[in-house]
Amino acid sequence: MIFVTVGTHQQPFSRLLDALAQLPGAGDLVVQYGHGRPPSGVTQAVSFLPLTEMTRHFEQADRVVTHAGVGSILSARRAGHVPVVVPRLKRHGEHVDDHQLELVRRLAETGHVIAVLDTAALADAVIAAPTRGTPSGLADGGLHAALREALAPARAASAAQRPLQLRNQRLRT
């Protein structure tokens, strides 16, 4: 079984959901599709899942396909997966910026995920992905270091904006 999750972000992720039709064994897919429309021809499609069910699907899946949300990536890794990750992109209206792209590039460089930047390559990436291995738990220091490094520029940019935001608030009052 392949478990696919697009997370809970309010913008739909149709580009990923539409690409699922090309997957081998597309009928053996469990899909959490969020605010988009449910994909057809899959075993199960649900808009949102409680954490306990998400965890169960991560643990039971042979492979995982996910957006580049940190929580989804960590959950897949904890369950023993090297997830296939498709980042949401600003240019497609899937997110407000490209932080997921930056994150997935860094994690792919370190071998923690398989990055898919063009959904035409999704089927090949899923075929190439290793089946579920030994759960990594939270002891995967390399993953956490890669996450910290990938997220550092975003945190720095956010911190740099705070004085500007405060100054703008004072000007408005």
Secondary structure, DSSP 4 states (H G I P E B T S, - for coil): -EEEE--S-SS--HHHHHHGGGSTTGGGEEEE-TTSPPPSSSSEEES---HHHHHHHHHH-SEEEE-S-HHHHHHHHHTT---EE----GGGTSSSSSHHHHHHHHHHHTTSSEE-SSGGGHHHHHHHSPPP-S--TT--HHHHHHHHHHHHHHHHHHHHHHHHHHHHHHHH-
